[in-house]
Amino acid sequence: MSMMGRLRIFVVQEPVVAASCLIAGFGLFLPAVVRPMLDSFETAKPVPQPALSDVVAGKK
């Protein structure tokens, strides 16, 4: 029997276990792919903080 045939029999006999394995696979795969994609996006440039004396004096 081929591997796909065995897999089909397993899914029919144990659907909950098969679904759990599928969900776990997504849980392992997505962070490995999505996190580097999000990190590669250019982040916004930080805004320079005004001098404390300007804030206290109310200047712009």
PDB file of N, CA, C and O in Angstrom:
ATOM      1  N   MET A   1       0.850  -1.188   0.000  1.00  0.00           N
ATOM      2  CA  MET A   1       0.000   0.000   0.000  1.00  0.00           C
ATOM      3  C   MET A   1       0.887   1.240   0.000  1.00  0.00           C
ATOM      4  O   MET A   1       1.905   1.292   0.691  1.00  0.00           O
ATOM      5  N   SER A   2       0.499   2.202  -0.759  1.00  0.00           N
ATOM      6  CA  SER A   2       1.304   3.415  -0.861  1.00  0.00           C
ATOM      7  C   SER A   2       1.145   4.288   0.388  1.00  0.00           C
ATOM      8  O   SER A   2       0.268   4.077   1.226  1.00  0.00           O
ATOM      9  N   MET A   3       2.019   5.258   0.466  1.00  0.00           N
ATOM     10  CA  MET A   3       1.995   6.167   1.610  1.00  0.00           C
ATOM     11  C   MET A   3       0.689   6.961   1.652  1.00  0.00           C
ATOM     12  O   MET A   3       0.131   7.176   2.728  1.00  0.00           O
ATOM     13  N   MET A   4       0.200   7.397   0.490  1.00  0.00           N
ATOM     14  CA  MET A   4      -1.051   8.161   0.453  1.00  0.00           C
ATOM     15  C   MET A   4      -2.228   7.304   0.898  1.00  0.00           C
ATOM     16  O   MET A   4      -3.140   7.799   1.560  1.00  0.00           O
ATOM     17  N   GLY A   5      -2.215   6.024   0.539  1.00  0.00           N
ATOM     18  CA  GLY A   5      -3.280   5.121   0.968  1.00  0.00           C
ATOM     19  C   GLY A   5      -3.286   4.954   2.476  1.00  0.00           C
ATOM     20  O   GLY A   5      -4.340   4.954   3.112  1.00  0.00           O
ATOM     21  N   ARG A   6      -2.105   4.813   3.033  1.00  0.00           N
ATOM     22  CA  ARG A   6      -2.005   4.702   4.501  1.00  0.00           C
ATOM     23  C   ARG A   6      -2.469   5.981   5.178  1.00  0.00           C
ATOM     24  O   ARG A   6      -3.132   5.947   6.215  1.00  0.00           O
ATOM     25  N   LEU A   7      -2.115   7.095   4.585  1.00  0.00           N
ATOM     26  CA  LEU A   7      -2.525   8.381   5.144  1.00  0.00           C
ATOM     27  C   LEU A   7      -4.045   8.535   5.109  1.00  0.00           C
ATOM     28  O   LEU A   7      -4.645   9.010   6.074  1.00  0.00           O
ATOM     29  N   ARG A   8      -4.662   8.138   4.010  1.00  0.00           N
ATOM     30  CA  ARG A   8      -6.123   8.207   3.916  1.00  0.00           C
ATOM     31  C   ARG A   8      -6.784   7.330   4.972  1.00  0.00           C
ATOM     32  O   ARG A   8      -7.748   7.750   5.613  1.00  0.00           O
ATOM     33  N   ILE A   9      -6.280   6.129   5.155  1.00  0.00           N
ATOM     34  CA  ILE A   9      -6.849   5.223   6.166  1.00  0.00           C
ATOM     35  C   ILE A   9      -6.689   5.832   7.555  1.00  0.00           C
ATOM     36  O   ILE A   9      -7.606   5.766   8.374  1.00  0.00           O
ATOM     37  N   PHE A  10      -5.527   6.425   7.822  1.00  0.00           N
ATOM     38  CA  PHE A  10      -5.289   7.046   9.127  1.00  0.00           C
ATOM     39  C   PHE A  10      -6.267   8.189   9.372  1.00  0.00           C
ATOM     40  O   PHE A  10      -6.810   8.318  10.469  1.00  0.00           O
ATOM     41  N   VAL A  11      -6.495   9.025   8.349  1.00  0.00           N
ATOM     42  CA  VAL A  11      -7.403  10.170   8.504  1.00  0.00           C
ATOM     43  C   VAL A  11      -8.827   9.685   8.749  1.00  0.00           C
ATOM     44  O   VAL A  11      -9.563  10.291   9.528  1.00  0.00           O
ATOM     45  N   VAL A  12      -9.221   8.595   8.091  1.00  0.00           N
ATOM     46  CA  VAL A  12     -10.577   8.066   8.289  1.00  0.00           C
ATOM     47  C   VAL A  12     -10.717   7.449   9.672  1.00  0.00           C
ATOM     48  O   VAL A  12     -11.746   7.618  10.326  1.00  0.00           O
ATOM     49  N   GLN A  13      -9.689   6.733  10.122  1.00  0.00           N
ATOM     50  CA  GLN A  13      -9.769   6.057  11.421  1.00  0.00           C
ATOM     51  C   GLN A  13      -9.572   7.014  12.593  1.00  0.00           C
ATOM     52  O   GLN A  13     -10.199   6.849  13.639  1.00  0.00           O
ATOM     53  N   GLU A  14      -8.714   8.004  12.425  1.00  0.00           N
ATOM     54  CA  GLU A  14      -8.392   8.931  13.518  1.00  0.00           C
ATOM     55  C   GLU A  14      -8.503  10.382  13.043  1.00  0.00           C
ATOM     56  O   GLU A  14      -7.483  11.056  12.895  1.00  0.00           O
ATOM     57  N   PRO A  15      -9.718  10.872  12.804  1.00  0.00           N
ATOM     58  CA  PRO A  15      -9.837  12.238  12.271  1.00  0.00           C
ATOM     59  C   PRO A  15      -9.391  13.324  13.251  1.00  0.00           C
ATOM     60  O   PRO A  15      -8.871  14.359  12.836  1.00  0.00           O
ATOM     61  N   VAL A  16      -9.591  13.092  14.536  1.00  0.00           N
ATOM     62  CA  VAL A  16      -9.217  14.107  15.527  1.00  0.00           C
ATOM     63  C   VAL A  16      -7.699  14.229  15.603  1.00  0.00           C
ATOM     64  O   VAL A  16      -7.159  15.334  15.663  1.00  0.00           O
ATOM     65  N   VAL A  17      -7.020  13.095  15.601  1.00  0.00           N
ATOM     66  CA  VAL A  17      -5.557  13.118  15.653  1.00  0.00           C
ATOM     67  C   VAL A  17      -4.995  13.746  14.376  1.00  0.00           C
ATOM     68  O   VAL A  17      -4.047  14.530  14.430  1.00  0.00           O
ATOM     69  N   ALA A  18      -5.580  13.400  13.237  1.00  0.00           N
ATOM     70  CA  ALA A  18      -5.119  13.968  11.974  1.00  0.00           C
ATOM     71  C   ALA A  18      -5.323  15.487  11.951  1.00  0.00           C
ATOM     72  O   ALA A  18      -4.450  16.225  11.494  1.00  0.00           O
ATOM     73  N   ALA A  19      -6.463  15.946  12.440  1.00  0.00           N
ATOM     74  CA  ALA A  19      -6.723  17.385  12.487  1.00  0.00           C
ATOM     75  C   ALA A  19      -5.762  18.077  13.449  1.00  0.00           C
ATOM     76  O   ALA A  19      -5.289  19.178  13.167  1.00  0.00           O
ATOM     77  N   SER A  20      -5.472  17.444  14.575  1.00  0.00           N
ATOM     78  CA  SER A  20      -4.525  18.021  15.534  1.00  0.00           C
ATOM     79  C   SER A  20      -3.135  18.136  14.934  1.00  0.00           C
ATOM     80  O   SER A  20      -2.444  19.132  15.147  1.00  0.00           O
ATOM     81  N   CYS A  21      -2.728  17.132  14.193  1.00  0.00           N
ATOM     82  CA  CYS A  21      -1.416  17.173  13.533  1.00  0.00           C
ATOM     83  C   CYS A  21      -1.370  18.286  12.492  1.00  0.00           C
ATOM     84  O   CYS A  21      -0.354  18.965  12.347  1.00  0.00           O
ATOM     85  N   LEU A  22      -2.456  18.466  11.781  1.00  0.00           N
ATOM     86  CA  LEU A  22      -2.523  19.528  10.781  1.00  0.00           C
ATOM     87  C   LEU A  22      -2.435  20.902  11.433  1.00  0.00           C
ATOM     88  O   LEU A  22      -1.708  21.774  10.957  1.00  0.00           O
ATOM     89  N   ILE A  23      -3.169  21.094  12.514  1.00  0.00           N
ATOM     90  CA  ILE A  23      -3.139  22.371  13.240  1.00  0.00           C
ATOM     91  C   ILE A  23      -1.754  22.620  13.813  1.00  0.00           C
ATOM     92  O   ILE A  23      -1.254  23.743  13.757  1.00  0.00           O
ATOM     93  N   ALA A  24      -1.127  21.580  14.366  1.00  0.00           N
ATOM     94  CA  ALA A  24       0.222  21.731  14.914  1.00  0.00           C
ATOM     95  C   ALA A  24       1.215  22.070  13.809  1.00  0.00           C
ATOM     96  O   ALA A  24       2.137  22.859  14.019  1.00  0.00           O
ATOM     97  N   GLY A  25       1.029  21.484  12.647  1.00  0.00           N
ATOM     98  CA  GLY A  25       1.909  21.804  11.529  1.00  0.00           C
ATOM     99  C   GLY A  25       1.818  23.266  11.134  1.00  0.00           C
ATOM    100  O   GLY A  25       2.834  23.909  10.869  1.00  0.00           O
ATOM    101  N   PHE A  26       0.592  23.797  11.093  1.00  0.00           N
ATOM    102  CA  PHE A  26       0.430  25.222  10.806  1.00  0.00           C
ATOM    103  C   PHE A  26       1.047  26.073  11.908  1.00  0.00           C
ATOM    104  O   PHE A  26       1.652  27.111  11.640  1.00  0.00           O
ATOM    105  N   GLY A  27       0.885  25.620  13.156  1.00  0.00           N
ATOM    106  CA  GLY A  27       1.439  26.362  14.287  1.00  0.00           C
ATOM    107  C   GLY A  27       2.949  26.436  14.257  1.00  0.00           C
ATOM    108  O   GLY A  27       3.535  27.402  14.746  1.00  0.00           O
ATOM    109  N   LEU A  28       3.586  25.423  13.688  1.00  0.00           N
ATOM    110  CA  LEU A  28       5.046  25.441  13.573  1.00  0.00           C
ATOM    111  C   LEU A  28       5.502  26.166  12.313  1.00  0.00           C
ATOM    112  O   LEU A  28       6.547  26.816  12.307  1.00  0.00           O
ATOM    113  N   PHE A  29       4.721  26.053  11.258  1.00  0.00           N
ATOM    114  CA  PHE A  29       5.115  26.615   9.964  1.00  0.00           C
ATOM    115  C   PHE A  29       4.922  28.133   9.916  1.00  0.00           C
ATOM    116  O   PHE A  29       5.802  28.856   9.449  1.00  0.00           O
ATOM    117  N   LEU A  30       3.780  28.613  10.395  1.00  0.00           N
ATOM    118  CA  LEU A  30       3.474  30.036  10.252  1.00  0.00           C
ATOM    119  C   LEU A  30       4.477  30.960  10.945  1.00  0.00           C
ATOM    120  O   LEU A  30       4.932  31.919  10.322  1.00  0.00           O
ATOM    121  N   PRO A  31       4.840  30.713  12.208  1.00  0.00           N
ATOM    122  CA  PRO A  31       5.820  31.615  12.823  1.00  0.00           C
ATOM    123  C   PRO A  31       7.180  31.596  12.112  1.00  0.00           C
ATOM    124  O   PRO A  31       7.884  32.605  12.082  1.00  0.00           O
ATOM    125  N   ALA A  32       7.538  30.447  11.544  1.00  0.00           N
ATOM    126  CA  ALA A  32       8.820  30.352  10.850  1.00  0.00           C
ATOM    127  C   ALA A  32       8.815  31.157   9.563  1.00  0.00           C
ATOM    128  O   ALA A  32       9.879  31.554   9.086  1.00  0.00           O
ATOM    129  N   VAL A  33       7.651  31.406   8.990  1.00  0.00           N
ATOM    130  CA  VAL A  33       7.558  32.128   7.722  1.00  0.00           C
ATOM    131  C   VAL A  33       7.117  33.569   7.934  1.00  0.00           C
ATOM    132  O   VAL A  33       7.685  34.483   7.337  1.00  0.00           O
ATOM    133  N   VAL A  34       6.115  33.783   8.776  1.00  0.00           N
ATOM    134  CA  VAL A  34       5.524  35.110   8.919  1.00  0.00           C
ATOM    135  C   VAL A  34       6.437  36.059   9.691  1.00  0.00           C
ATOM    136  O   VAL A  34       6.558  37.228   9.326  1.00  0.00           O
ATOM    137  N   ARG A  35       7.076  35.579  10.744  1.00  0.00           N
ATOM    138  CA  ARG A  35       7.924  36.462  11.562  1.00  0.00           C
ATOM    139  C   ARG A  35       9.057  37.081  10.764  1.00  0.00           C
ATOM    140  O   ARG A  35       9.258  38.291  10.860  1.00  0.00           O
ATOM    141  N   PRO A  36       9.814  36.311   9.975  1.00  0.00           N
ATOM    142  CA  PRO A  36      10.862  36.955   9.167  1.00  0.00           C
ATOM    143  C   PRO A  36      10.300  37.939   8.138  1.00  0.00           C
ATOM    144  O   PRO A  36      10.936  38.943   7.820  1.00  0.00           O
ATOM    145  N   MET A  37       9.106  37.644   7.622  1.00  0.00           N
ATOM    146  CA  MET A  37       8.497  38.582   6.674  1.00  0.00           C
ATOM    147  C   MET A  37       8.165  39.903   7.365  1.00  0.00           C
ATOM    148  O   MET A  37       8.413  40.976   6.815  1.00  0.00           O
ATOM    149  N   LEU A  38       7.610  39.821   8.559  1.00  0.00           N
ATOM    150  CA  LEU A  38       7.270  41.043   9.290  1.00  0.00           C
ATOM    151  C   LEU A  38       8.522  41.807   9.690  1.00  0.00           C
ATOM    152  O   LEU A  38       8.536  43.038   9.660  1.00  0.00           O
ATOM    153  N   ASP A  39       9.575  41.086  10.064  1.00  0.00           N
ATOM    154  CA  ASP A  39      10.819  41.747  10.452  1.00  0.00           C
ATOM    155  C   ASP A  39      11.500  42.420   9.272  1.00  0.00           C
ATOM    156  O   ASP A  39      12.246  43.381   9.455  1.00  0.00           O
ATOM    157  N   SER A  40      11.255  41.932   8.069  1.00  0.00           N
ATOM    158  CA  SER A  40      11.925  42.501   6.901  1.00  0.00           C
ATOM    159  C   SER A  40      11.295  43.816   6.449  1.00  0.00           C
ATOM    160  O   SER A  40      11.933  44.584   5.730  1.00  0.00           O
ATOM    161  N   PHE A  41      10.068  44.085   6.853  1.00  0.00           N
ATOM    162  CA  PHE A  41       9.446  45.346   6.480  1.00  0.00           C
ATOM    163  C   PHE A  41      10.185  46.498   7.155  1.00  0.00           C
ATOM    164  O   PHE A  41      10.629  46.388   8.298  1.00  0.00           O
ATOM    165  N   GLU A  42      10.307  47.607   6.423  1.00  0.00           N
ATOM    166  CA  GLU A  42      11.014  48.751   6.984  1.00  0.00           C
ATOM    167  C   GLU A  42      10.160  49.378   8.080  1.00  0.00           C
ATOM    168  O   GLU A  42       8.987  49.689   7.874  1.00  0.00           O
ATOM    169  N   THR A  43      10.756  49.552   9.220  1.00  0.00           N
ATOM    170  CA  THR A  43      10.027  50.176  10.330  1.00  0.00           C
ATOM    171  C   THR A  43      10.061  51.687  10.172  1.00  0.00           C
ATOM    172  O   THR A  43      10.916  52.232   9.472  1.00  0.00           O
ATOM    173  N   ALA A  44       9.144  52.342  10.814  1.00  0.00           N
ATOM    174  CA  ALA A  44       9.085  53.800  10.752  1.00  0.00           C
ATOM    175  C   ALA A  44      10.312  54.388  11.435  1.00  0.00           C
ATOM    176  O   ALA A  44      10.816  53.850  12.421  1.00  0.00           O
ATOM    177  N   LYS A  45      10.774  55.492  10.891  1.00  0.00           N
ATOM    178  CA  LYS A  45      11.941  56.140  11.477  1.00  0.00           C
ATOM    179  C   LYS A  45      11.536  56.777  12.801  1.00  0.00           C
ATOM    180  O   LYS A  45      10.474  57.392  12.896  1.00  0.00           O
ATOM    181  N   PRO A  46      12.371  56.633  13.816  1.00  0.00           N
ATOM    182  CA  PRO A  46      12.002  57.196  15.126  1.00  0.00           C
ATOM    183  C   PRO A  46      11.947  58.728  15.071  1.00  0.00           C
ATOM    184  O   PRO A  46      12.745  59.377  14.395  1.00  0.00           O
ATOM    185  N   VAL A  47      10.998  59.267  15.792  1.00  0.00           N
ATOM    186  CA  VAL A  47      10.815  60.721  15.860  1.00  0.00           C
ATOM    187  C   VAL A  47      11.764  61.261  16.921  1.00  0.00           C
ATOM    188  O   VAL A  47      11.776  60.761  18.045  1.00  0.00           O
ATOM    189  N   PRO A  48      12.556  62.270  16.585  1.00  0.00           N
ATOM    190  CA  PRO A  48      13.470  62.815  17.599  1.00  0.00           C
ATOM    191  C   PRO A  48      12.692  63.498  18.721  1.00  0.00           C
ATOM    192  O   PRO A  48      11.715  64.209  18.481  1.00  0.00           O
ATOM    193  N   GLN A  49      13.141  63.270  19.926  1.00  0.00           N
ATOM    194  CA  GLN A  49      12.458  63.867  21.069  1.00  0.00           C
ATOM    195  C   GLN A  49      12.878  65.328  21.208  1.00  0.00           C
ATOM    196  O   GLN A  49      14.046  65.669  21.026  1.00  0.00           O
ATOM    197  N   PRO A  50      11.910  66.184  21.532  1.00  0.00           N
ATOM    198  CA  PRO A  50      12.274  67.586  21.738  1.00  0.00           C
ATOM    199  C   PRO A  50      13.059  67.740  23.041  1.00  0.00           C
ATOM    200  O   PRO A  50      12.998  66.897  23.935  1.00  0.00           O
ATOM    201  N   ALA A  51      13.777  68.819  23.110  1.00  0.00           N
ATOM    202  CA  ALA A  51      14.535  69.101  24.329  1.00  0.00           C
ATOM    203  C   ALA A  51      13.559  69.342  25.477  1.00  0.00           C
ATOM    204  O   ALA A  51      12.487  69.918  25.292  1.00  0.00           O
ATOM    205  N   LEU A  52      13.946  68.895  26.646  1.00  0.00           N
ATOM    206  CA  LEU A  52      13.078  69.038  27.816  1.00  0.00           C
ATOM    207  C   LEU A  52      12.783  70.496  28.119  1.00  0.00           C
ATOM    208  O   LEU A  52      11.683  70.826  28.563  1.00  0.00           O
ATOM    209  N   SER A  53      13.746  71.369  27.884  1.00  0.00           N
ATOM    210  CA  SER A  53      13.524  72.798  28.161  1.00  0.00           C
ATOM    211  C   SER A  53      12.457  73.375  27.221  1.00  0.00           C
ATOM    212  O   SER A  53      11.705  74.266  27.614  1.00  0.00           O
ATOM    213  N   ASP A  54      12.389  72.869  25.974  1.00  0.00           N
ATOM    214  CA  ASP A  54      11.365  73.336  25.048  1.00  0.00           C
ATOM    215  C   ASP A  54       9.975  72.852  25.481  1.00  0.00           C
ATOM    216  O   ASP A  54       8.993  73.579  25.331  1.00  0.00           O
ATOM    217  N   VAL A  55       9.891  71.643  26.010  1.00  0.00           N
ATOM    218  CA  VAL A  55       8.609  71.102  26.460  1.00  0.00           C
ATOM    219  C   VAL A  55       8.111  71.865  27.666  1.00  0.00           C
ATOM    220  O   VAL A  55       6.934  72.219  27.737  1.00  0.00           O
ATOM    221  N   VAL A  56       8.996  72.122  28.618  1.00  0.00           N
ATOM    222  CA  VAL A  56       8.618  72.822  29.844  1.00  0.00           C
ATOM    223  C   VAL A  56       8.228  74.265  29.526  1.00  0.00           C
ATOM    224  O   VAL A  56       7.294  74.796  30.129  1.00  0.00           O
ATOM    225  N   ALA A  57       8.928  74.906  28.590  1.00  0.00           N
ATOM    226  CA  ALA A  57       8.664  76.300  28.246  1.00  0.00           C
ATOM    227  C   ALA A  57       7.419  76.424  27.353  1.00  0.00           C
ATOM    228  O   ALA A  57       6.872  77.517  27.211  1.00  0.00           O
ATOM    229  N   GLY A  58       6.976  75.337  26.764  1.00  0.00           N
ATOM    230  CA  GLY A  58       5.786  75.379  25.921  1.00  0.00           C
ATOM    231  C   GLY A  58       6.094  75.768  24.478  1.00  0.00           C
ATOM    232  O   GLY A  58       5.186  76.145  23.738  1.00  0.00           O
ATOM    233  N   LYS A  59       7.331  75.685  24.077  1.00  0.00           N
ATOM    234  CA  LYS A  59       7.696  76.021  22.700  1.00  0.00           C
ATOM    235  C   LYS A  59       7.379  74.853  21.780  1.00  0.00           C
ATOM    236  O   LYS A  59       7.247  73.709  22.215  1.00  0.00           O
ATOM    237  N   LYS A  60       7.259  75.172  20.497  1.00  0.00           N
ATOM    238  CA  LYS A  60       7.012  74.103  19.523  1.00  0.00           C
ATOM    239  C   LYS A  60       8.287  73.615  18.925  1.00  0.00           C
ATOM    240  O   LYS A  60       8.270  72.716  18.085  1.00  0.00           O
TER     241      LYS A  60
END
